[in-house]
Amino acid sequence: MKMMINGRQRLFKCFLQHRCIVTMPNYKVNESSNEQSSNMDDVPLELRPAQNPLKHLFTHEVHNQVPPLEKVDLYEQDAALRTYLTNDNCGEVRKFGAELGTYKWFEQGRVANQYTPVLRTHDRYGHRIDEVDFHPSYHQLMEIGMKYGIHSVAWESKNDKFNPHGHLQHAASLYLLTQIEAGVLCPLSMTYAGFPVLHRYLHCSSKSLNESFPLDKLLTRKYDQRCVPAHTKQGLTLGMAMTEKQGGSDVRANTTRAYCDNSADKRYVLVGHKWFCSAPMSDGFLVLAHIQEDGQKSSGIPSCFFVPRWLPNNERNPFYIQRLKDKLGNRSNASSEIEFNGTYGWLLGKEHDGVKAIIEMVHHTRLDAATGSAALMRQGLMQATWHAKYRKAFGKKLIEHPLMKSVLVDLLLESEAATSLVMYLASAYDATYNNTQTNNVAETKAFTRIATAIAKFWICKRTPETTYEALECLGGAGFVEESMMPRLYREAPLNSIWEGSGNVICLDIIRAMKKSPETLQSFLTFVSEAKGVNKYLDRALEQLEKKLSVNDNIEQNARTVATNLALCLQASLLVRNSPNAVSDAFCSSRLGPDRGMIFGGLPTDVDIDTVMKRLPF
């Protein structure tokens, strides 16, 4: 045994003499590897990165690693976004994009997802409170979102007129913040979408309710996280609770009941449940329920009610949060299952007319869903491009390899087509609400009615595939949780499910075409205005019109119809507003005969080097 120990000691001594002395020079630390390194003075100590990590290790030297993306102007580096938002109409969007793209906010998004919401049904004494605790990073993200008016900018008025570019600025701001963290956009989007519903109907309810829930506080740019009566808060947010266990998207199958308690005040008592209620810490909710008459459902159509968390008498409204959903993504945001039992709600609009009351809100949240998905595409592209710019393989940077160029350009085309579509639609919303920029409001409304559904279906459907391809550009580095890519990938399927899944949206498109033929006519008029510029688009439009003229099995082929509508719409916008190299590449790769089935399979006529100039870095 002694001989074995002495032998090991000699071997170790030999190793130290011949190895360690050679490979153990004076230790050096990494210099700041990010050319755009940001000032960390405003970053909380607990969120700051490790300082001066060792580069020369005992066994190897750390090199060929991509520097952290610590500062990027989310507005300036996005050519497609800047096409629609200029100095004349961007409001504070430019400032918002510059402020968001820093290490501080990227880290706030990461931490808000790491430390997920916690439900507290009771206080320490056994009283029922039904509150949700969030990490401070979530509150910070909510605060900056409200500071820049994501929830309010579309409805802020001057001289009794809405902001003429409010919906565009809302969409752009939502698009920017989603790239940092998507979870907070749920309450911000629902507040934006729910405000016009309450503005139209709530004044018809009781005076005490209107005094206890002042609508002007929905438009303040101050975030107030406290669970206290609405009239005592600085700012308010809205949520909604529509779907139930047995029905899902089929809200007519809902079983939640409403019993009239005070007809003069339009006050009802609700009994039932909701399977998905996101952002349960909002101050008020739009809820669907069936009005009961003589103990029976009076109609198969539900009514819409406003359910505040606090009653006019400053007591809690019974609002029982059963549990929080353990979701695939969107984890910083609380999604809950709730029950109503003796819960007060005030009727909005007419009895048995709830779907009509909320249809405008759904119209807005669907565009927000498409916008959020476009944002995930953009951030995925940004992460992929940054990695390819700095990572070397096989003798040169990844971004210099022809095949990687094809993948990045293909991702760029998908991203810019999505961004162009949602920003154009937001501008169209402005035109209809303000009766500006158009001589035919009715036609524009008809166009947005069908085009919003098309955008929601297609962009949300494309996001998971796009995000995965961006993740693969990072290789194994994109598959670990320290990267942002797993969070983007988990988030990617969400918007295709919320606000109407793919099949529901496709059927809605078909229904709009049949019941409101002016929607399809306005769509065809719009895309036809782009004829004569690109041969692939011209051919696709001709084929589309032929297919639409045949109604056989149109419901069965609804996804194919929706896909063709979406591609022609995106192509027509790029032909109008993007450089020829971009529009030609999109039309060839999406509508041409040599279009590929996967990202990176671009036709040979695509001018890759020219399009690459629009990459973020």
C-alpha positions in Angstrom: 0.0 0.0 0.0 2.8 2.4 0.9 4.5 1.7 -2.4 1.3 2.5 -4.3 0.9 5.8 -2.4 4.6 6.8 -3.2 4.0 5.9 -6.8 1.0 8.2 -7.0 2.9 11.0 -5.4 5.7 10.7 -7.9 3.3 10.8 -10.8 1.5 13.8 -9.4 4.8 15.6 -8.8 5.8 14.9 -12.4 2.5 16.2 -13.7 3.0 19.4 -11.7 6.5 19.9 -13.1 5.7 19.3 -16.7 2.1 20.5 -17.0 1.1 23.0 -14.4 4.2 25.2 -14.8 3.6 25.5 -18.5 -0.2 26.1 -18.4 -0.5 28.3 -15.4 0.5 31.8 -16.4 -0.7 34.9 -14.6 -4.4 34.6 -14.6 -6.3 37.1 -16.8 -9.9 38.1 -16.7 -12.3 38.7 -19.5 -12.4 42.2 -20.8 -15.8 43.5 -21.6 -16.7 41.4 -24.6 -19.8 43.3 -25.7 -19.0 46.2 -27.9 -22.2 47.9 -26.8 -21.7 47.2 -23.0 -24.3 49.0 -21.1 -24.1 51.0 -17.9 -25.1 48.8 -14.9 -25.8 51.7 -12.5 -29.5 51.3 -12.8 -29.5 47.5 -12.6 -30.3 46.1 -9.1 -27.3 44.4 -7.5 -29.0 41.0 -7.4 -29.5 41.2 -11.2 -26.1 42.3 -12.2 -23.9 39.7 -14.1 -20.8 38.2 -12.5 -17.9 40.6 -12.8 -14.5 39.7 -14.4 -15.0 36.0 -14.9 -11.8 33.9 -15.4 -10.9 33.3 -19.0 -7.8 31.1 -18.6 -8.8 28.0 -16.7 -6.6 25.2 -15.4 -7.6 22.8 -18.2 -8.3 25.1 -21.1 -8.9 28.7 -22.3 -12.4 29.9 -22.8 -12.7 31.4 -26.3 -15.0 31.5 -29.3 -17.9 32.3 -27.0 -20.6 34.8 -28.1 -20.5 37.9 -26.0 -23.7 38.7 -24.1 -26.3 40.9 -25.8 -26.5 43.6 -23.3 -27.6 46.7 -25.3 -29.5 47.0 -28.5 -32.0 49.6 -29.8 -35.1 47.5 -30.5 -36.6 50.3 -32.6 -33.6 51.5 -34.6 -32.4 48.1 -35.7 -35.8 47.0 -36.9 -36.2 48.2 -40.5 -39.7 46.8 -41.0 -41.0 48.5 -37.9 -39.4 51.8 -38.9 -41.3 51.6 -42.2 -44.5 52.1 -40.4 -43.4 54.3 -37.5 -41.7 57.5 -38.5 -40.8 60.6 -36.7 -44.2 61.9 -37.4 -46.3 59.1 -35.9 -44.1 57.1 -33.5 -44.9 59.0 -30.4 -42.7 57.6 -27.6 -42.1 54.3 -29.4 -38.6 55.3 -30.4 -37.7 56.1 -26.8 -39.3 52.9 -25.5 -37.3 50.8 -27.9 -34.0 52.4 -26.8 -34.8 52.0 -23.1 -36.0 48.4 -23.3 -33.0 46.8 -25.2 -30.7 46.8 -22.2 -29.3 44.1 -19.9 -31.5 45.4 -17.1 -34.8 44.6 -18.9 -33.6 41.4 -20.5 -32.7 40.2 -17.0 -36.0 41.4 -15.5 -37.8 39.2 -18.1 -35.7 36.2 -17.2 -36.2 36.5 -13.5 -39.9 37.1 -13.8 -40.2 33.7 -15.5 -37.8 32.0 -13.0 -39.8 33.0 -10.0 -43.4 32.3 -11.0 -46.6 33.7 -9.3 -47.8 32.2 -6.1 -51.5 31.9 -5.1 -52.6 32.9 -1.5 -56.2 31.9 -1.0 -56.2 32.8 2.7 -54.3 35.1 5.0 -52.6 33.8 8.1 -55.8 34.0 10.2 -57.9 32.0 7.8 -59.7 34.8 6.0 -60.3 34.3 2.3 -58.3 36.8 0.2 -57.6 35.1 -3.2 -54.5 37.1 -4.1 -51.5 36.3 -6.2 -48.0 37.3 -5.4 -45.6 38.2 -8.2 -41.8 38.6 -8.2 -40.7 42.3 -8.2 -39.4 41.9 -11.7 -42.9 41.3 -13.0 -44.1 44.5 -11.3 -41.1 46.4 -12.9 -42.2 45.1 -16.3 -45.8 46.1 -15.7 -44.7 49.5 -14.6 -42.6 50.3 -17.7 -45.4 48.9 -19.9 -47.9 51.3 -18.3 -45.4 54.1 -18.3 -45.3 54.0 -22.1 -49.1 53.6 -22.4 -49.4 50.2 -24.0 -52.8 49.9 -22.3 -54.0 53.4 -22.9 -52.3 55.2 -25.8 -55.0 54.2 -28.3 -57.7 55.8 -26.2 -56.0 58.9 -24.9 -57.9 61.8 -26.4 -57.2 65.5 -27.1 -60.0 67.9 -28.1 -62.4 65.0 -28.0 -60.5 63.0 -30.6 -58.5 59.9 -30.1 -54.8 59.8 -30.7 -54.6 59.6 -34.5 -51.9 57.0 -34.3 -52.8 55.5 -31.0 -53.5 51.9 -32.2 -50.2 51.9 -34.2 -48.3 53.1 -31.2 -50.0 50.6 -29.0 -49.1 47.7 -31.4 -45.5 48.9 -31.7 -45.1 49.2 -28.0 -46.6 45.8 -27.3 -44.3 44.4 -30.0 -41.2 45.9 -28.3 -42.1 44.8 -24.7 -43.0 41.2 -25.9 -39.4 40.8 -27.1 -38.3 41.3 -23.5 -41.1 39.3 -21.8 -44.5 38.4 -23.0 -46.2 37.6 -19.7 -47.1 41.1 -18.7 -48.7 41.8 -22.1 -51.8 39.8 -21.1 -53.2 42.4 -18.6 -52.0 45.3 -20.7 -53.7 43.9 -23.8 -56.9 43.1 -22.0 -57.0 46.6 -20.5 -56.5 48.1 -23.9 -59.2 45.9 -25.5 -61.7 46.1 -22.7 -61.7 49.8 -22.2 -64.0 50.7 -25.2 -66.5 48.0 -23.9 -66.8 49.6 -20.5 -66.7 53.1 -22.0 -69.8 52.2 -24.0 -71.8 50.3 -21.5 -70.8 50.9 -17.9 -72.4 54.3 -17.6 -75.7 52.6 -18.0 -75.2 50.8 -14.7 -75.5 52.1 -11.2 -74.0 55.4 -10.1 -72.3 53.8 -7.1 -70.5 51.3 -9.4 -69.3 54.1 -11.7 -68.0 56.1 -8.7 -66.3 53.1 -7.2 -64.7 52.1 -10.5 -63.6 55.3 -12.3 -62.9 54.5 -15.9 -60.4 57.3 -16.3 -58.0 55.3 -14.1 -57.8 52.7 -16.8 -56.0 55.3 -18.9 -53.5 56.6 -16.3 -49.9 55.6 -16.9 -49.3 54.6 -13.3 -49.1 51.0 -12.2 -50.6 50.2 -8.9 -50.1 46.5 -7.8 -52.2 46.8 -4.6 -55.3 44.8 -4.1 -57.5 47.6 -2.8 -60.8 49.2 -3.9 -60.4 50.7 -7.4 -61.3 54.2 -6.5 -58.3 54.3 -4.1 -55.7 53.2 -6.7 -53.6 55.3 -9.0 -54.2 53.0 -12.0 -56.4 50.1 -13.0 -56.2 47.0 -15.2 -58.8 44.7 -16.7 -59.0 40.9 -17.3 -61.5 38.6 -18.8 -63.0 35.2 -18.0 -64.9 33.5 -20.8 -64.1 29.8 -21.2 -65.2 27.0 -19.1 -64.3 23.3 -18.6 -66.9 21.8 -20.8 -66.9 24.4 -23.6 -63.6 26.0 -24.2 -64.0 28.2 -27.3 -67.6 27.3 -27.5 -68.8 29.9 -25.1 -72.5 29.1 -25.8 -71.9 25.9 -23.9 -71.1 27.9 -20.7 -73.0 27.0 -17.6 -72.3 30.0 -15.4 -75.6 31.4 -14.3 -76.7 35.0 -13.6 -79.6 35.9 -11.4 -81.0 39.4 -11.4 -80.5 41.1 -8.1 -81.3 44.7 -8.9 -82.9 45.4 -12.3 -82.5 49.2 -12.1 -78.8 48.9 -11.5 -78.5 45.9 -13.9 -76.8 44.0 -11.1 -76.8 40.2 -11.1 -75.5 37.5 -8.9 -73.2 35.0 -10.7 -72.8 31.3 -9.8 -70.4 29.1 -11.8 -66.8 28.8 -12.8 -64.2 29.7 -15.4 -61.5 27.3 -16.6 -59.1 30.0 -17.7 -58.9 33.4 -16.1 -55.6 35.2 -16.9 -54.3 38.0 -14.8 -56.6 37.3 -11.8 -55.1 40.3 -9.9 -56.7 42.7 -12.4 -59.2 45.1 -10.9 -62.2 44.1 -13.0 -63.2 41.4 -15.4 -65.5 40.9 -18.4 -67.4 37.7 -17.9 -69.9 35.7 -19.9 -72.9 34.0 -18.1 -76.4 32.9 -18.9 -79.2 34.9 -17.4 -81.8 32.8 -15.6 -85.5 33.5 -15.8 -87.8 31.5 -13.5 -84.9 29.0 -12.9 -84.4 28.3 -16.5 -81.8 29.5 -19.1 -83.7 32.0 -21.2 -81.5 31.8 -24.2 -78.6 29.8 -25.6 -76.7 33.1 -26.0 -74.7 34.3 -22.9 -74.7 37.8 -21.7 -71.7 39.9 -20.8 -71.1 41.2 -17.2 -68.6 43.4 -15.5 -67.2 41.8 -12.3 -65.0 44.1 -10.2 -62.7 42.6 -7.5 -64.1 45.1 -5.0 -67.7 46.2 -4.5 -69.0 49.8 -4.3 -69.2 49.3 -0.5 -65.4 48.7 -0.3 -65.9 45.0 0.4 -64.3 42.2 -1.6 -66.5 40.7 -4.3 -66.5 36.9 -3.9 -63.9 35.8 -6.5 -62.5 32.4 -5.6 -59.2 31.5 -7.2 -59.0 27.7 -7.1 -55.5 27.3 -8.4 -53.0 28.7 -10.9 -52.3 26.9 -14.1 -48.9 25.2 -14.5 -48.3 26.3 -18.1 -45.8 25.4 -20.8 -44.9 29.0 -21.3 -46.1 32.5 -20.3 -45.0 31.6 -16.8 -44.5 35.0 -15.4 -48.2 35.7 -15.9 -50.8 34.0 -13.6 -53.5 32.1 -15.3 -56.1 30.7 -13.0 -59.2 28.6 -12.5 -61.9 30.6 -10.6 -65.4 30.1 -9.2 -68.2 32.5 -8.7 -70.6 31.9 -5.8 -72.6 34.9 -4.8 -70.4 37.1 -7.0 -71.8 40.4 -8.2 -71.7 41.4 -11.9 -73.2 44.2 -13.8 -74.8 43.7 -17.2 -73.0 45.2 -20.1 -75.2 45.8 -23.2 -78.4 43.9 -23.8 -79.5 40.6 -22.2 -78.5 37.5 -24.2 -76.2 39.7 -26.4 -72.9 39.0 -24.7 -71.0 37.9 -27.8 -71.9 41.1 -29.6 -70.8 43.1 -26.6 -67.4 41.6 -26.5 -66.8 41.2 -30.2 -64.9 44.5 -30.5 -62.7 43.5 -27.6 -61.9 40.1 -29.3 -61.1 42.0 -32.5 -58.4 43.9 -30.6 -57.0 41.0 -28.6 -56.7 38.9 -31.8 -54.5 41.6 -33.4 -52.5 41.8 -30.2 -52.0 38.0 -30.3 -50.6 38.3 -33.9 -48.5 41.3 -32.9 -47.0 39.3 -29.9 -46.2 36.4 -32.2 -44.5 38.8 -34.6 -42.4 40.0 -31.7 -41.3 36.5 -30.8 -40.2 36.0 -34.4 -38.2 39.2 -34.3 -36.5 38.4 -31.0 -35.6 34.9 -32.2 -34.1 36.4 -35.3 -32.1 38.9 -33.2 -30.7 36.1 -31.0 -29.8 34.0 -34.0 -28.1 36.8 -35.9 -26.1 37.9 -32.8 -24.9 34.4 -32.3 -24.0 33.9 -36.0 -22.1 37.2 -36.1 -19.7 36.2 -33.3 -19.5 32.4 -33.3 -16.8 30.8 -35.5 -17.0 27.3 -37.0 -15.0 25.6 -39.7 -12.6 28.5 -40.1 -15.0 31.5 -40.3 -17.9 33.1 -38.6 -21.3 31.3 -38.9 -22.8 34.3 -40.6 -20.2 34.0 -43.4 -21.3 30.5 -44.3 -23.7 30.4 -47.3 -26.2 28.0 -45.8 -26.4 30.0 -42.6 -27.0 33.1 -44.7 -29.9 31.4 -46.4 -31.4 30.4 -43.0 -31.1 33.9 -41.5 -32.5 35.6 -44.6 -35.5 33.2 -44.6 -36.1 34.0 -41.0 -35.9 37.7 -41.8 -38.5 37.4 -44.6 -40.9 35.6 -42.3 -40.3 38.2 -39.5 -40.7 41.3 -41.7 -43.8 40.0 -43.4 -45.4 39.4 -40.0 -44.3 42.8 -38.7 -45.6 44.6 -41.8 -49.0 42.9 -41.6 -49.7 43.7 -37.9 -48.4 47.3 -38.1 -50.5 48.0 -41.3 -53.6 46.6 -39.6 -53.0 48.8 -36.5 -52.8 51.8 -38.8 -56.1 50.7 -40.4 -57.6 50.6 -36.9 -56.5 54.2 -36.5 -58.2 55.1 -39.7 -61.5 53.6 -38.7 -61.6 55.0 -35.2 -60.6 58.5 -36.2 -62.2 58.6 -39.6 -58.9 59.8 -41.1 -56.6 58.6 -43.8 -59.5 57.0 -45.7 -62.6 58.1 -47.5 -64.4 54.9 -46.9 -64.5 53.9 -43.3 -67.0 51.0 -43.9 -64.7 49.4 -46.4 -61.7 49.7 -44.1 -63.7 48.2 -41.3 -64.7 45.3 -43.5 -61.1 44.8 -44.5 -59.8 44.8 -40.9 -62.6 42.4 -39.9 -61.3 39.6 -42.1 -57.6 40.6 -42.3 -57.2 40.5 -38.5 -58.5 37.0 -38.4 -56.1 36.0 -41.2 -53.2 37.6 -39.5 -54.0 36.0 -36.2 -54.2 32.5 -37.8 -51.1 32.7 -40.0 -48.6 34.6 -37.9 -49.4 32.7 -34.8 -49.2 29.4 -36.7 -45.8 30.3 -38.1 -44.2 31.4 -34.9 -43.3 28.0 -33.3 -41.5 26.9 -36.5 -39.7 30.2 -36.9 -38.7 30.3 -33.2 -37.4 26.7 -33.4 -35.3 27.5 -36.4 -33.8 30.5 -34.7 -33.0 28.3 -31.7 -31.2 25.8 -33.8 -28.9 28.6 -35.1 -27.5 28.7 -31.6 -27.0 24.9 -31.5 -26.7 23.5 -28.0 -26.2 26.9 -26.6 -29.8 27.7 -27.5 -31.2 24.6 -25.8 -30.1 25.5 -22.3 -32.2 27.6 -19.9 -29.4 30.2 -19.6 -30.3 31.2 -23.1 -33.4 33.2 -23.9 -34.4 30.8 -26.6 -36.1 28.1 -24.5 -38.4 30.8 -23.1 -39.2 32.1 -26.6 -39.9 28.6 -27.8 -42.2 27.8 -24.9 -44.1 31.0 -25.6 -44.3 30.5 -29.3 -47.5 28.2 -29.4 -49.5 30.3 -27.0 -51.0 32.9 -29.2 -52.3 30.3 -31.7 -54.3 28.9 -28.9 -55.5 32.0 -27.0 -58.2 34.2 -28.5 -59.4 31.4 -30.8 -57.3 28.3 -31.9 -56.4 27.8 -35.5 -59.6 25.9 -36.5 -61.8 28.4 -34.7 -60.1 31.3 -36.5 -60.3 29.6 -39.9 -64.0 28.9 -39.4 -64.5 32.6 -38.5 -62.8 33.6 -41.7 -65.2 31.4 -43.7 -68.1 32.7 -41.7 -67.2 36.3 -42.4 -66.8 35.6 -46.1 -70.3 34.0 -46.2 -72.3 36.3 -43.9 -70.5 39.5 -44.7 -69.3 39.2 -48.3 -68.1 42.8 -48.2 -65.2 41.6 -46.1 -63.9 39.4 -48.8 -64.5 42.0 -51.5 -62.6 44.6 -49.6 -59.8 42.1 -49.1 -59.6 41.3 -52.8 -59.7 44.9 -53.7 -56.8 45.7 -51.4 -54.5 42.9 -52.6 -55.4 43.4 -56.2 -54.0 47.0 -56.0 -50.5 45.4 -55.8 -50.9 43.6 -59.1 -48.4 44.1 -61.9 -45.3 44.3 -59.8 -44.3 40.7 -59.1 -45.2 37.8 -61.4 -45.5 35.3 -58.5 -47.9 37.4 -56.7 -50.0 38.0 -59.8 -50.2 34.3 -60.4 -51.1 33.6 -56.8 -53.9 36.2 -56.8 -55.3 34.7 -60.0 -55.3 31.2 -58.4 -56.8 32.5 -55.2 -59.8 34.1 -57.0 -60.4 30.8 -58.8 -60.4 28.8 -55.6 -62.7 31.2 -53.8 -65.2 31.0 -56.6 -65.7 27.3 -55.8 -67.5 26.7 -52.5 -67.2 22.9 -52.5 -65.8 21.7 -49.2 -64.7 25.2 -48.2 -65.0 24.4 -44.5 -62.9 21.3 -44.9 -60.3 23.3 -46.8 -60.5 26.3 -44.5 -56.8 26.1 -43.4 -55.7 26.1 -47.0 -57.9 29.0 -47.9 -56.6 31.0 -44.8 -53.0 30.2 -45.7 -53.4 31.5 -49.3 -55.2 34.6 -48.1 -52.4 35.3 -45.6 -49.5 34.8 -48.1 -51.2 37.0 -50.7 -51.9 39.7 -48.1 -48.3 39.7 -46.8 -46.8 39.7 -50.3 -49.0 42.7 -51.3 -47.9 44.7 -48.3 -44.2 43.9 -48.9 -44.6 44.8 -52.6 -46.0 48.2 -51.5 -43.7 49.1 -48.7 -40.5 47.1 -48.7 -37.4 47.2 -50.9 -37.6 45.2 -54.1 -35.1 42.7 -52.9 -37.2 41.8 -49.9 -40.6 41.7 -51.7 -39.1 39.7 -54.6 -37.5 37.2 -52.2 -40.7 36.8 -50.2 -42.8 36.3 -53.3 -40.4 33.8 -54.8 -39.9 31.8 -51.6 -43.5 31.7 -50.6 -45.5 31.9 -53.8 -43.1 30.8 -56.5 -42.7 27.3 -58.0 -39.3 26.6 -56.2 -40.4 27.5 -52.7 -38.9 25.3 -50.1 -40.6 23.3 -47.3 -38.1 24.3 -44.6 -36.3 27.5 -43.6 -33.1 28.0 -45.6 -34.4 26.3 -48.7 -34.6 29.6 -50.7 -34.9 29.7 -54.5 -31.8 30.6 -56.5 -33.2 33.9 -57.6 -33.2 35.4 -54.1 -30.7 38.2 -53.7 -29.4 36.9 -50.3 -26.5 39.4 -49.9 -28.8 42.4 -50.4 -31.5 41.2 -48.1 -28.9 40.4 -45.4 -28.3 44.1 -45.0 -31.6 44.3 -43.2 -30.5 41.8 -40.4 -30.4 43.4 -37.0 -26.6 43.4 -36.6 
